[in-house]
């Protein structure tokens, strides 16, 4: 990937973090585990593709995801395109319910909330 392409990709993700905060302050959209990354949903009609990387400049097209779900989502989108999304989302959500108990998901949500509060305090100082 060229420096220009890498910079554009990183800048898009910077805007997502600015608009939505750090992904670690959220839970994964699919499994309810701790999110680590912002994932592009693949639905932006005005998406940008540079050097085989597709991303959106619209922060509304990103959701929090754990590494495992993010990777699997991206692979499914690359292989099946938009038509694959409903089935992929259903599969990841169903598997996520199997991966963690409701108690574990509640713990992840509480941890994400604490991370959000810490981040807000840090920004306030």
N, CA, C and O atoms as a printed pandas DataFrame, in Angstrom:
     atom_number atom_name residue_name chain_id  residue_number  x_coord  y_coord  z_coord
0              1         N          UNK        A               1    0.852   -1.170    0.000
1              2        CA          UNK        A               1    0.000    0.000    0.000
2              3         C          UNK        A               1    0.897    1.232    0.000
3              4         O          UNK        A               1    1.889    1.287    0.727
4              5         N          UNK        A               2    0.547    2.212   -0.813
5              6        CA          UNK        A               2    1.342    3.434   -0.869
6              7         C          UNK        A               2    1.139    4.250    0.396
7              8         O          UNK        A               2    0.175    4.051    1.135
8              9         N          UNK        A               3    2.064    5.172    0.631
9             10        CA          UNK        A               3    1.927    6.040    1.800
10            11         C          UNK        A               3    0.637    6.845    1.747
11            12         O          UNK        A               3   -0.012    7.042    2.774
12            13         N          UNK        A               4    0.256    7.313    0.556
13            14        CA          UNK        A               4   -0.974    8.092    0.407
14            15         C          UNK        A               4   -2.192    7.247    0.774
15            16         O          UNK        A               4   -3.077    7.713    1.492
16            17         N          UNK        A               5   -2.239    6.019    0.289
17            18        CA          UNK        A               5   -3.360    5.136    0.595
18            19         C          UNK        A               5   -3.402    4.819    2.078
19            20         O          UNK        A               5   -4.468    4.862    2.691
20            21         N          UNK        A               6   -2.261    4.504    2.656
21            22        CA          UNK        A               6   -2.196    4.190    4.082
22            23         C          UNK        A               6   -2.632    5.392    4.912
23            24         O          UNK        A               6   -3.359    5.243    5.894
24            25         N          UNK        A               7   -2.186    6.581    4.518
25            26        CA          UNK        A               7   -2.572    7.795    5.246
26            27         C          UNK        A               7   -4.069    8.053    5.158
27            28         O          UNK        A               7   -4.683    8.436    6.154
28            29         N          UNK        A               8   -4.668    7.854    3.997
29            30        CA          UNK        A               8   -6.111    8.056    3.837
30            31         C          UNK        A               8   -6.887    7.071    4.707
31            32         O          UNK        A               8   -7.874    7.442    5.341
32            33         N          UNK        A               9   -6.444    5.827    4.736
33            34        CA          UNK        A               9   -7.091    4.794    5.542
34            35         C          UNK        A               9   -6.976    5.143    7.026
35            36         O          UNK        A               9   -7.962    5.072    7.760
36            37         N          UNK        A              10   -5.795    5.512    7.460
37            38        CA          UNK        A              10   -5.586    5.863    8.870
38            39         C          UNK        A              10   -6.376    7.109    9.252
39            40         O          UNK        A              10   -6.912    7.189   10.357
40            41         N          UNK        A              11   -6.453    8.077    8.349
41            42        CA          UNK        A              11   -7.202    9.299    8.637
42            43         C          UNK        A              11   -8.690    8.999    8.802
43            44         O          UNK        A              11   -9.338    9.559    9.686
44            45         N          UNK        A              12   -9.233    8.127    7.968
45            46        CA          UNK        A              12  -10.647    7.745    8.095
46            47         C          UNK        A              12  -10.893    7.128    9.466
47            48         O          UNK        A              12  -11.885    7.449   10.121
48            49         N          UNK        A              13  -10.005    6.251    9.902
49            50        CA          UNK        A              13  -10.165    5.620   11.213
50            51         C          UNK        A              13   -9.939    6.619   12.353
51            52         O          UNK        A              13  -10.543    6.493   13.418
52            53         N          UNK        A              14   -9.086    7.594   12.134
53            54        CA          UNK        A              14   -8.899    8.650   13.134
54            55         C          UNK        A              14  -10.206    9.421   13.333
55            56         O          UNK        A              14  -10.587    9.729   14.462
56            57         N          UNK        A              15  -10.886    9.728   12.230
57            58        CA          UNK        A              15  -12.161   10.441   12.323
58            59         C          UNK        A              15  -13.206    9.614   13.061
59            60         O          UNK        A              15  -14.018   10.159   13.808
60            61         N          UNK        A              16  -13.188    8.305   12.855
61            62        CA          UNK        A              16  -14.123    7.431   13.564
62            63         C          UNK        A              16  -13.846    7.506   15.065
63            64         O          UNK        A              16  -14.774    7.656   15.859
64            65         N          UNK        A              17  -12.573    7.401   15.460
65            66        CA          UNK        A              17  -12.219    7.484   16.886
66            67         C          UNK        A              17  -12.609    8.840   17.471
67            68         O          UNK        A              17  -13.083    8.918   18.604
68            69         N          UNK        A              18  -12.408    9.901   16.698
69            70        CA          UNK        A              18  -12.785   11.238   17.171
70            71         C          UNK        A              18  -14.293   11.348   17.374
71            72         O          UNK        A              18  -14.755   11.941   18.349
72            73         N          UNK        A              19  -15.048   10.775   16.452
73            74        CA          UNK        A              19  -16.512   10.876   16.506
74            75         C          UNK        A              19  -17.141    9.923   17.523
75            76         O          UNK        A              19  -18.122   10.267   18.182
76            77         N          UNK        A              20  -16.575    8.734   17.643
77            78        CA          UNK        A              20  -17.218    7.698   18.450
78            79         C          UNK        A              20  -16.420    7.263   19.668
79            80         O          UNK        A              20  -16.920    6.495   20.489
80            81         N          UNK        A              21  -15.211    7.733   19.795
81            82        CA          UNK        A              21  -14.364    7.312   20.903
82            83         C          UNK        A              21  -13.590    6.055   20.537
83            84         O          UNK        A              21  -13.704    5.539   19.426
84            85         N          UNK        A              22  -12.815    5.579   21.475
85            86        CA          UNK        A              22  -12.022    4.377   21.244
86            87         C          UNK        A              22  -12.931    3.158   21.202
87            88         O          UNK        A              22  -13.890    3.067   21.969
88            89         N          UNK        A              23  -12.635    2.233   20.319
89            90        CA          UNK        A              23  -13.442    1.013   20.210
90            91         C          UNK        A              23  -13.424    0.226   21.517
91            92         O          UNK        A              23  -14.396   -0.455   21.844
92            93         N          UNK        A              24  -12.334    0.315   22.259
93            94        CA          UNK        A              24  -12.245   -0.447   23.509
94            95         C          UNK        A              24  -13.242    0.034   24.561
95            96         O          UNK        A              24  -13.413   -0.610   25.596
96            97         N          UNK        A              25  -13.895    1.154   24.302
97            98        CA          UNK        A              25  -14.932    1.631   25.218
98            99         C          UNK        A              25  -16.311    1.089   24.832
99           100         O          UNK        A              25  -17.333    1.535   25.354
100          101         N          UNK        A              26  -16.324    0.121   23.912
101          102        CA          UNK        A              26  -17.576   -0.464   23.404
102          103         C          UNK        A              26  -17.521   -1.978   23.512
103          104         O          UNK        A              26  -16.481   -2.561   23.816
104          105         N          UNK        A              27  -18.656   -2.596   23.258
105          106        CA          UNK        A              27  -18.698   -4.049   23.140
106          107         C          UNK        A              27  -18.888   -4.411   21.671
107          108         O          UNK        A              27  -19.419   -3.623   20.888
108          109         N          UNK        A              28  -18.454   -5.589   21.317
109          110        CA          UNK        A              28  -18.556   -6.069   19.943
110          111         C          UNK        A              28  -20.024   -6.150   19.521
111          112         O          UNK        A              28  -20.868   -6.666   20.253
112          113         N          UNK        A              29  -20.301   -5.646   18.359
113          114        CA          UNK        A              29  -21.659   -5.641   17.817
114          115         C          UNK        A              29  -22.242   -7.050   17.712
115          116         O          UNK        A              29  -23.455   -7.227   17.820
116          117         N          UNK        A              30  -21.397   -8.037   17.507
117          118        CA          UNK        A              30  -21.875   -9.387   17.253
118          119         C          UNK        A              30  -21.880  -10.279   18.489
119          120         O          UNK        A              30  -22.907  -10.865   18.832
120          121         N          UNK        A              31  -20.747  -10.381   19.150
121          122        CA          UNK        A              31  -20.644  -11.356   20.236
122          123         C          UNK        A              31  -20.836  -10.743   21.619
123          124         O          UNK        A              31  -21.029  -11.468   22.594
124          125         N          UNK        A              32  -20.786   -9.416   21.713
125          126        CA          UNK        A              32  -20.943   -8.768   23.002
126          127         C          UNK        A              32  -19.680   -8.771   23.830
127          128         O          UNK        A              32  -19.683   -8.303   24.968
128          129         N          UNK        A              33  -18.587   -9.297   23.268
129          130        CA          UNK        A              33  -17.296   -9.279   23.950
130          131         C          UNK        A              33  -16.675   -7.894   23.899
131          132         O          UNK        A              33  -17.294   -6.949   23.410
132          133         N          UNK        A              34  -15.476   -7.775   24.394
133          134        CA          UNK        A              34  -14.770   -6.490   24.372
134          135         C          UNK        A              34  -14.348   -6.153   22.946
135          136         O          UNK        A              34  -13.681   -6.946   22.282
136          137         N          UNK        A              35  -14.739   -4.982   22.489
137          138        CA          UNK        A              35  -14.332   -4.538   21.155
138          139         C          UNK        A              35  -12.900   -4.022   21.217
139          140         O          UNK        A              35  -12.469   -3.470   22.229
140          141         N          UNK        A              36  -12.177   -4.205   20.132
141          142        CA          UNK        A              36  -10.827   -3.659   20.024
142          143         C          UNK        A              36  -10.664   -2.745   18.819
143          144         O          UNK        A              36   -9.734   -1.941   18.772
144          145         N          UNK        A              37  -11.556   -2.861   17.849
145          146        CA          UNK        A              37  -11.394   -2.115   16.609
146          147         C          UNK        A              37  -12.733   -1.597   16.096
147          148         O          UNK        A              37  -13.799   -2.105   16.443
148          149         N          UNK        A              38  -12.637   -0.561   15.252
149          150        CA          UNK        A              38  -13.796   -0.095   14.513
150          151         C          UNK        A              38  -13.783   -0.811   13.178
151          152         O          UNK        A              38  -12.766   -0.811   12.484
152          153         N          UNK        A              39  -14.886   -1.415   12.812
153          154        CA          UNK        A              39  -14.996   -2.160   11.561
154          155         C          UNK        A              39  -15.918   -1.411   10.596
155          156         O          UNK        A              39  -16.956   -0.885   10.996
156          157         N          UNK        A              40  -15.530   -1.372    9.340
157          158        CA          UNK        A              40  -16.345   -0.762    8.292
158          159         C          UNK        A              40  -17.465   -1.729    7.918
159          160         O          UNK        A              40  -17.221   -2.922    7.735
160          161         N          UNK        A              41  -18.686   -1.223    7.805
161          162        CA          UNK        A              41  -19.834   -2.103    7.555
162          163         C          UNK        A              41  -19.999   -2.540    6.099
163          164         O          UNK        A              41  -20.801   -3.430    5.814
164          165         N          UNK        A              42  -19.262   -1.934    5.180
165          166        CA          UNK        A              42  -19.336   -2.323    3.778
166          167         C          UNK        A              42  -20.545   -1.808    3.038
167          168         O          UNK        A              42  -20.830   -2.266    1.932
168          169         N          UNK        A              43  -21.272   -0.856    3.627
169          170        CA          UNK        A              43  -22.533   -0.413    3.042
170          171         C          UNK        A              43  -22.535    1.002    2.458
171          172         O          UNK        A              43  -23.551    1.439    1.918
172          173         N          UNK        A              44  -21.435    1.710    2.557
173          174        CA          UNK        A              44  -21.398    3.092    2.082
174          175         C          UNK        A              44  -21.348    3.122    0.558
175          176         O          UNK        A              44  -20.428    2.577   -0.052
176          177         N          UNK        A              45  -22.348    3.764   -0.052
177          178        CA          UNK        A              45  -22.390    3.903   -1.508
178          179         C          UNK        A              45  -21.224    4.740   -2.023
179          180         O          UNK        A              45  -20.851    4.636   -3.192
180          181         N          UNK        A              46  -20.645    5.575   -1.149
181          182        CA          UNK        A              46  -19.535    6.438   -1.529
182          183         C          UNK        A              46  -18.213    5.959   -0.941
183          184         O          UNK        A              46  -17.314    6.759   -0.682
184          185         N          UNK        A              47  -18.103    4.662   -0.735
185          186        CA          UNK        A              47  -16.878    4.101   -0.149
186          187         C          UNK        A              47  -15.676    4.406   -1.034
187          188         O          UNK        A              47  -15.802    4.594   -2.244
188          189         N          UNK        A              48  -14.524    4.449   -0.405
189          190        CA          UNK        A              48  -13.269    4.720   -1.090
190          191         C          UNK        A              48  -12.468    3.425   -1.138
191          192         O          UNK        A              48  -12.331    2.737   -0.126
192          193         N          UNK        A              49  -11.944    3.096   -2.302
193          194        CA          UNK        A              49  -11.055    1.950   -2.422
194          195         C          UNK        A              49   -9.713    2.445   -2.931
195          196         O          UNK        A              49   -9.609    3.013   -4.018
196          197         N          UNK        A              50   -8.694    2.216   -2.122
197          198        CA          UNK        A              50   -7.330    2.596   -2.487
198          199         C          UNK        A              50   -6.440    1.395   -2.181
199          200         O          UNK        A              50   -6.448    0.864   -1.070
200          201         N          UNK        A              51   -5.688    0.988   -3.169
201          202        CA          UNK        A              51   -4.729   -0.109   -2.996
202          203         C          UNK        A              51   -5.399   -1.331   -2.349
203          204         O          UNK        A              51   -4.878   -1.884   -1.380
204          205         N          UNK        A              52   -6.525   -1.740   -2.874
205          206        CA          UNK        A              52   -7.258   -2.929   -2.426
206          207         C          UNK        A              52   -7.830   -2.819   -1.023
207          208         O          UNK        A              52   -8.207   -3.832   -0.434
208          209         N          UNK        A              53   -7.902   -1.626   -0.483
209          210        CA          UNK        A              53   -8.535   -1.418    0.825
210          211         C          UNK        A              53   -9.748   -0.541    0.622
211          212         O          UNK        A              53   -9.648    0.549    0.058
212          213         N          UNK        A              54  -10.889   -1.011    1.077
213          214        CA          UNK        A              54  -12.116   -0.231    0.965
214          215         C          UNK        A              54  -12.496    0.270    2.346
215          216         O          UNK        A              54  -12.494   -0.480    3.321
216          217         N          UNK        A              55  -12.820    1.549    2.407
217          218        CA          UNK        A              55  -13.210    2.163    3.671
218          219         C          UNK        A              55  -14.146    3.317    3.389
219          220         O          UNK        A              55  -14.311    3.733    2.242
220          221         N          UNK        A              56  -14.753    3.827    4.437
221          222        CA          UNK        A              56  -15.692    4.927    4.304
222          223         C          UNK        A              56  -15.137    6.167    4.994
223          224         O          UNK        A              56  -14.452    6.074    6.012
224          225         N          UNK        A              57  -15.438    7.301    4.435
225          226        CA          UNK        A              57  -15.108    8.568    5.089
226          227         C          UNK        A              57  -16.258    9.019    5.980
227          228         O          UNK        A              57  -16.163   10.047    6.650
228          229         N          UNK        A              58  -17.349    8.245    5.987
229          230        CA          UNK        A              58  -18.525    8.531    6.799
230          231         C          UNK        A              58  -18.447    7.687    8.072
231          232         O          UNK        A              58  -18.518    6.459    8.011
232          233         N          UNK        A              59  -18.303    8.337    9.208
233          234        CA          UNK        A              59  -18.124    7.615   10.470
234          235         C          UNK        A              59  -19.341    6.770   10.853
235          236         O          UNK        A              59  -19.227    5.866   11.680
236          237         N          UNK        A              60  -20.477    7.049   10.275
237          238        CA          UNK        A              60  -21.676    6.277   10.555
238          239         C          UNK        A              60  -21.623    4.855   10.020
239          240         O          UNK        A              60  -22.470    4.030   10.363
240          241         N          UNK        A              61  -20.635    4.562    9.183
241          242        CA          UNK        A              61  -20.512    3.233    8.594
242          243         C          UNK        A              61  -19.513    2.345    9.329
243          244         O          UNK        A              61  -18.979    1.395    8.757
244          245         N          UNK        A              62  -19.264    2.660   10.593
245          246        CA          UNK        A              62  -18.337    1.847   11.387
246          247         C          UNK        A              62  -19.030    1.364   12.657
247          248         O          UNK        A              62  -19.871    2.062   13.223
248          249         N          UNK        A              63  -18.672    0.180   13.088
249          250        CA          UNK        A              63  -19.228   -0.390   14.306
250          251         C          UNK        A              63  -18.100   -1.025   15.116
251          252         O          UNK        A              63  -17.075   -1.410   14.553
252          253         N          UNK        A              64  -18.283   -1.136   16.436
253          254        CA          UNK        A              64  -17.248   -1.753   17.269
254          255         C          UNK        A              64  -17.251   -3.273   17.113
255          256         O          UNK        A              64  -18.308   -3.900   17.038
256          257         N          UNK        A              65  -16.061   -3.851   17.066
257          258        CA          UNK        A              65  -15.947   -5.303   16.913
258          259         C          UNK        A              65  -14.717   -5.828   17.635
259          260         O          UNK        A              65  -13.707   -5.138   17.771
260          261         N          UNK        A              66  -14.830   -7.068   18.092
261          262        CA          UNK        A              66  -13.648   -7.751   18.617
262          263         C          UNK        A              66  -12.815   -8.176   17.406
263          264         O          UNK        A              66  -13.299   -8.137   16.275
264          265         N          UNK        A              67  -11.586   -8.573   17.638
265          266        CA          UNK        A              67  -10.703   -8.938   16.526
266          267         C          UNK        A              67  -11.254  -10.111   15.713
267          268         O          UNK        A              67  -11.213  -10.092   14.483
268          269         N          UNK        A              68  -11.764  -11.119   16.399
269          270        CA          UNK        A              68  -12.263  -12.308   15.718
270          271         C          UNK        A              68  -13.457  -11.983   14.818
271          272         O          UNK        A              68  -13.468  -12.350   13.643
272          273         N          UNK        A              69  -14.447  -11.304   15.362
273          274        CA          UNK        A              69  -15.645  -10.974   14.573
274          275         C          UNK        A              69  -15.308  -10.015   13.437
275          276         O          UNK        A              69  -15.850  -10.141   12.339
276          277         N          UNK        A              70  -14.414   -9.056   13.694
277          278        CA          UNK        A              70  -14.019   -8.095   12.662
278          279         C          UNK        A              70  -13.381   -8.833   11.479
279          280         O          UNK        A              70  -13.733   -8.599   10.323
280          281         N          UNK        A              71  -12.458   -9.706   11.783
281          282        CA          UNK        A              71  -11.771  -10.447   10.724
282          283         C          UNK        A              71  -12.759  -11.288    9.916
283          284         O          UNK        A              71  -12.735  -11.271    8.685
284          285         N          UNK        A              72  -13.618  -12.015   10.608
285          286        CA          UNK        A              72  -14.581  -12.882    9.926
286          287         C          UNK        A              72  -15.573  -12.070    9.093
287          288         O          UNK        A              72  -15.951  -12.485    7.998
288          289         N          UNK        A              73  -15.993  -10.914    9.610
289          290        CA          UNK        A              73  -16.915  -10.043    8.881
290          291         C          UNK        A              73  -16.255   -9.547    7.591
291          292         O          UNK        A              73  -16.848   -9.608    6.514
292          293         N          UNK        A              74  -15.014   -9.053    7.721
293          294        CA          UNK        A              74  -14.310   -8.528    6.548
294          295         C          UNK        A              74  -14.093   -9.600    5.489
295          296         O          UNK        A              74  -14.257   -9.337    4.297
296          297         N          UNK        A              75  -13.729  -10.792    5.909
297          298        CA          UNK        A              75  -13.518  -11.885    4.951
298          299         C          UNK        A              75  -14.821  -12.204    4.225
299          300         O          UNK        A              75  -14.828  -12.387    3.008
300          301         N          UNK        A              76  -15.913  -12.270    4.964
301          302        CA          UNK        A              76  -17.213  -12.574    4.355
302          303         C          UNK        A              76  -17.628  -11.494    3.361
303          304         O          UNK        A              76  -18.174  -11.802    2.302
304          305         N          UNK        A              77  -17.372  -10.232    3.696
305          306        CA          UNK        A              77  -17.724   -9.131    2.792
306          307         C          UNK        A              77  -16.878   -9.213    1.521
307          308         O          UNK        A              77  -17.389   -9.024    0.417
308          309         N          UNK        A              78  -15.586   -9.495    1.680
309          310        CA          UNK        A              78  -14.723   -9.609    0.504
310          311         C          UNK        A              78  -15.164  -10.758   -0.405
311          312         O          UNK        A              78  -15.150  -10.629   -1.629
312          313         N          UNK        A              79  -15.551  -11.869    0.194
313          314        CA          UNK        A              79  -15.930  -13.049   -0.597
314          315         C          UNK        A              79  -17.322  -12.932   -1.192
315          316         O          UNK        A              79  -17.529  -13.277   -2.355
316          317         N          UNK        A              80  -18.283  -12.447   -0.406
317          318        CA          UNK        A              80  -19.671  -12.476   -0.856
318          319         C          UNK        A              80  -20.287  -11.131   -1.167
319          320         O          UNK        A              80  -21.409  -11.066   -1.671
320          321         N          UNK        A              81  -19.574  -10.057   -0.877
321          322        CA          UNK        A              81  -20.118   -8.731   -1.123
322          323         C          UNK        A              81  -21.298   -8.410   -0.213
323          324         O          UNK        A              81  -21.534   -9.091    0.785
324          325         N          UNK        A              82  -22.019   -7.386   -0.568
325          326        CA          UNK        A              82  -23.153   -6.930    0.245
326          327         C          UNK        A              82  -24.239   -7.984    0.392
327          328         O          UNK        A              82  -24.929   -8.043    1.410
328          329         N          UNK        A              83  -24.383   -8.806   -0.625
329          330        CA          UNK        A              83  -25.428   -9.833   -0.571
330          331         C          UNK        A              83  -25.204  -10.819    0.568
331          332         O          UNK        A              83  -26.148  -11.441    1.054
332          333         N          UNK        A              84  -23.959  -10.957    0.988
333          334        CA          UNK        A              84  -23.629  -11.916    2.051
334          335         C          UNK        A              84  -23.884  -11.347    3.446
335          336         O          UNK        A              84  -23.921  -12.099    4.420
336          337         N          UNK        A              85  -24.058  -10.049    3.555
337          338        CA          UNK        A              85  -24.128   -9.409    4.874
338          339         C          UNK        A              85  -25.237   -9.935    5.789
339          340         O          UNK        A              85  -24.945  -10.231    6.948
340          341         N          UNK        A              86  -26.479  -10.068    5.348
341          342        CA          UNK        A              86  -27.509  -10.547    6.281
342          343         C          UNK        A              86  -27.168  -11.905    6.898
343          344         O          UNK        A              86  -27.343  -12.104    8.100
344          345         N          UNK        A              87  -26.686  -12.827    6.083
345          346        CA          UNK        A              87  -26.340  -14.156    6.598
346          347         C          UNK        A              87  -25.136  -14.091    7.528
347          348         O          UNK        A              87  -25.100  -14.777    8.549
348          349         N          UNK        A              88  -24.160  -13.278    7.184
349          350        CA          UNK        A              88  -22.952  -13.151    8.016
350          351         C          UNK        A              88  -23.308  -12.545    9.368
351          352         O          UNK        A              88  -22.857  -13.030   10.405
352          353         N          UNK        A              89  -24.106  -11.498    9.360
353          354        CA          UNK        A              89  -24.518  -10.855   10.610
354          355         C          UNK        A              89  -25.280  -11.849   11.479
355          356         O          UNK        A              89  -25.019  -11.955   12.678
356          357         N          UNK        A              90  -26.208  -12.569   10.887
357          358        CA          UNK        A              90  -26.987  -13.557   11.651
358          359         C          UNK        A              90  -26.080  -14.638   12.241
359          360         O          UNK        A              90  -26.238  -15.022   13.400
360          361         N          UNK        A              91  -25.141  -15.121   11.446
361          362        CA          UNK        A              91  -24.227  -16.165   11.913
362          363         C          UNK        A              91  -23.342  -15.657   13.053
363          364         O          UNK        A              91  -23.208  -16.326   14.078
364          365         N          UNK        A              92  -22.742  -14.487   12.880
365          366        CA          UNK        A              92  -21.857  -13.952   13.916
366          367         C          UNK        A              92  -22.616  -13.676   15.216
367          368         O          UNK        A              92  -22.101  -13.928   16.305
368          369         N          UNK        A              93  -23.829  -13.161   15.100
369          370        CA          UNK        A              93  -24.631  -12.902   16.310
370          371         C          UNK        A              93  -25.004  -14.216   17.007
371          372         O          UNK        A              93  -24.929  -14.312   18.232
372          373         N          UNK        A              94  -25.402  -15.215   16.234
373          374        CA          UNK        A              94  -25.768  -16.512   16.822
374          375         C          UNK        A              94  -24.560  -17.155   17.497
375          376         O          UNK        A              94  -24.666  -17.683   18.604
376          377         N          UNK        A              95  -23.417  -17.107   16.825
377          378        CA          UNK        A              95  -22.208  -17.670   17.418
378          379         C          UNK        A              95  -21.780  -16.878   18.652
379          380         O          UNK        A              95  -21.276  -17.446   19.621
380          381         N          UNK        A              96  -21.984  -15.563   18.606
381          382        CA          UNK        A              96  -21.640  -14.717   19.748
382          383         C          UNK        A              96  -22.459  -15.072   20.977
383          384         O          UNK        A              96  -21.952  -15.056   22.098
384          385         N          UNK        A              97  -23.722  -15.391   20.760
385          386        CA          UNK        A              97  -24.576  -15.794   21.886
386          387         C          UNK        A              97  -24.100  -17.105   22.492
387          388         O          UNK        A              97  -24.274  -17.343   23.687
388          389         N          UNK        A              98  -23.500  -17.952   21.669
389          390        CA          UNK        A              98  -22.963  -19.220   22.153
390          391         C          UNK        A              98  -21.604  -19.018   22.846
391          392         O          UNK        A              98  -21.257  -19.746   23.775
392          393         N          UNK        A              99  -20.855  -18.030   22.383
393          394        CA          UNK        A              99  -19.501  -17.807   22.889
394          395         C          UNK        A              99  -19.497  -17.304   24.329
395          396         O          UNK        A              99  -18.673  -17.730   25.138
396          397         N          UNK        A             100  -20.415  -16.401   24.644
397          398        CA          UNK        A             100  -20.434  -15.790   25.973
398          399         C          UNK        A             100  -21.807  -15.935   26.610
399          400         O          UNK        A             100  -22.827  -15.911   25.923
400          401         N          UNK        A             101  -21.823  -16.084   27.910
401          402        CA          UNK        A             101  -23.078  -16.101   28.647
402          403         C          UNK        A             101  -23.581  -14.675   28.782
403          404         O          UNK        A             101  -22.835  -13.725   28.544
404          405         N          UNK        A             102  -24.835  -14.523   29.160
405          406        CA          UNK        A             102  -25.392  -13.187   29.398
406          407         C          UNK        A             102  -24.607  -12.488   30.508
407          408         O          UNK        A             102  -24.399  -11.276   30.459
408          409         N          UNK        A             103  -24.181  -13.243   31.488
409          410        CA          UNK        A             103  -23.394  -12.689   32.589
410          411         C          UNK        A             103  -22.051  -12.147   32.086
411          412         O          UNK        A             103  -21.618  -11.071   32.500
412          413         N          UNK        A             104  -21.401  -12.889   31.200
413          414        CA          UNK        A             104  -20.127  -12.435   30.639
414          415         C          UNK        A             104  -20.319  -11.178   29.786
415          416         O          UNK        A             104  -19.519  -10.245   29.851
416          417         N          UNK        A             105  -21.397  -11.164   28.979
417          418        CA          UNK        A             105  -21.657   -9.979   28.152
418          419         C          UNK        A             105  -21.930   -8.758   29.014
419          420         O          UNK        A             105  -21.521   -7.650   28.667
420          421         N          UNK        A             106  -22.618   -8.949   30.137
421          422        CA          UNK        A             106  -22.869   -7.836   31.054
422          423         C          UNK        A             106  -21.547   -7.330   31.640
423          424         O          UNK        A             106  -21.362   -6.124   31.808
424          425         N          UNK        A             107  -20.639   -8.240   31.947
425          426        CA          UNK        A             107  -19.326   -7.848   32.456
426          427         C          UNK        A             107  -18.554   -7.048   31.410
427          428         O          UNK        A             107  -17.943   -6.030   31.735
428          429         N          UNK        A             108  -18.579   -7.504   30.152
429          430        CA          UNK        A             108  -17.909   -6.768   29.079
430          431         C          UNK        A             108  -18.498   -5.367   28.922
431          432         O          UNK        A             108  -17.769   -4.396   28.719
432          433         N          UNK        A             109  -19.813   -5.274   29.017
433          434        CA          UNK        A             109  -20.476   -3.972   28.899
434          435         C          UNK        A             109  -20.064   -3.049   30.042
435          436         O          UNK        A             109  -19.834   -1.859   29.828
436          437         N          UNK        A             110  -19.970   -3.590   31.245
437          438        CA          UNK        A             110  -19.542   -2.789   32.395
438          439         C          UNK        A             110  -18.092   -2.332   32.227
439          440         O          UNK        A             110  -17.760   -1.193   32.557
440          441         N          UNK        A             111  -17.240   -3.201   31.723
441          442        CA          UNK        A             111  -15.844   -2.827   31.477
442          443         C          UNK        A             111  -15.758   -1.733   30.420
443          444         O          UNK        A             111  -14.970   -0.797   30.555
444          445         N          UNK        A             112  -16.562   -1.848   29.373
445          446        CA          UNK        A             112  -16.574   -0.824   28.327
446          447         C          UNK        A             112  -17.043    0.506   28.888
447          448         O          UNK        A             112  -16.505    1.556   28.537
448          449         N          UNK        A             113  -18.044    0.465   29.756
449          450        CA          UNK        A             113  -18.544    1.697   30.383
450          451         C          UNK        A             113  -17.452    2.352   31.228
451          452         O          UNK        A             113  -17.291    3.572   31.204
452          453         N          UNK        A             114  -16.710    1.545   31.969
453          454        CA          UNK        A             114  -15.595    2.088   32.760
454          455         C          UNK        A             114  -14.543    2.724   31.858
455          456         O          UNK        A             114  -14.009    3.789   32.170
456          457         N          UNK        A             115  -14.252    2.073   30.752
457          458        CA          UNK        A             115  -13.278    2.633   29.804
458          459         C          UNK        A             115  -13.777    3.975   29.254
459          460         O          UNK        A             115  -12.997    4.910   29.078
460          461         N          UNK        A             116  -15.075    4.056   28.988
461          462        CA          UNK        A             116  -15.650    5.305   28.498
462          463         C          UNK        A             116  -15.491    6.408   29.536
463          464         O          UNK        A             116  -15.083    7.520   29.200
464          465         N          UNK        A             117  -15.807    6.116   30.782
465          466        CA          UNK        A             117  -15.676    7.109   31.852
466          467         C          UNK        A             117  -14.233    7.560   32.026
467          468         O          UNK        A             117  -13.970    8.748   32.215
468          469         N          UNK        A             118  -13.299    6.618   31.964
469          470        CA          UNK        A             118  -11.880    6.974   32.070
470          471         C          UNK        A             118  -11.439    7.860   30.913
471          472         O          UNK        A             118  -10.703    8.828   31.105
472          473         N          UNK        A             119  -11.893    7.522   29.716
473          474        CA          UNK        A             119  -11.542    8.323   28.540
474          475         C          UNK        A             119  -12.116    9.731   28.643
475          476         O          UNK        A             119  -11.451   10.702   28.283
476          477         N          UNK        A             120  -13.354    9.846   29.136
477          478        CA          UNK        A             120  -13.965   11.165   29.295
478          479         C          UNK        A             120  -13.230   11.990   30.332
479          480         O          UNK        A             120  -13.029   13.190   30.141
480          481         N          UNK        A             121  -12.822   11.360   31.436
481          482        CA          UNK        A             121  -12.045   12.070   32.449
482          483         C          UNK        A             121  -10.717   12.544   31.889
483          484         O          UNK        A             121  -10.282   13.664   32.155
484          485         N          UNK        A             122  -10.078   11.683   31.112
485          486        CA          UNK        A             122   -8.787   12.024   30.525
486          487         C          UNK        A             122   -8.917   13.220   29.577
487          488         O          UNK        A             122   -8.071   14.115   29.580
488          489         N          UNK        A             123   -9.969   13.230   28.774
489          490        CA          UNK        A             123  -10.192   14.350   27.842
490          491         C          UNK        A             123  -10.484   15.637   28.593
491          492         O          UNK        A             123  -10.150   16.723   28.118
492          493         N          UNK        A             124  -11.105   15.525   29.764
493          494        CA          UNK        A             124  -11.467   16.703   30.551
494          495         C          UNK        A             124  -10.292   17.370   31.222
495          496         O          UNK        A             124  -10.400   18.514   31.662
496          497         N          UNK        A             125   -9.167   16.678   31.310
497          498        CA          UNK        A             125   -7.991   17.239   31.985
498          499         C          UNK        A             125   -6.989   17.811   31.041
499          500         O          UNK        A             125   -5.952   18.316   31.473
